[in-house]
Amino acid sequence: MTLLLLCFLLGCLTGLRSLTAPAVVCWATHLGWLHFAGTKLAFLGRPATLVVLTLSALVELIADKLPKTPARTAPLGLSARIVLGCLGGVALATSTGGNLLVAAIVGVAGALVGTFAGYRIRRDLVSRAHLADFAVAIAEDLIAVAGSLLIVSHI
C-alpha cells in the first residue's frame, strides 16, 4: 500500500513539473537509493541519462515562467506527464519489486490529478488570491523538487 501511495504522489509531482521527478529518480539511482541494475530501467543509472534529465528539468523550471509557455493541460504537455507519471510508478515498483502494472496505472492517475489540480490551484491563486504568478510557480518548483526527493529517499 505504501508503494502505491508513493507512486501516486510521484505522479502528482510529475503533473506539476514533468521532468523533475524523472531527474530526481536518476539522482536517487546515482546516490544508491534506487536500484535498477539488470532491469530494463538500468539506463536511469547511466551518467548521460542523469545529465540529460537534470539539464532538461532545469530548462523546464525556467521555461515554465515564460509567458508563451503552453498550459500543462495542452495535449503535448499532458501526454508527457502521463508517460512520465507512468515511468515514475514503474521505476519505484521496479526498484522495490512491486507490481509494475498497478504502479504504472497509479503513476498515471497521479500525473493526471497533479496536472489538473496544479493547473487549477495555480490559476486560482493568481486570479482569485491575487498572488504573483512567478511566486506561485516558484512554490510549485519547490514542491516538485522537495516532494520528489522525499519520495525517492523513502523507498
Secondary structure, 3 states (H helix, E strand, C coil): CHHHHHHHHHHHHHHHCCCHHHHHHHHHHHCCCCCCCCCCCHHHHCHHHHHHHHHHHHHHHHHCCCCCCCCCCCHHHHHHHHHHHHHHHHHHHHHHCCCHHHHHHHHHHHHHHHHHHHHHHHHHHHHCCCCCHHHHHHHHHHHHHHHHHHHHCCC
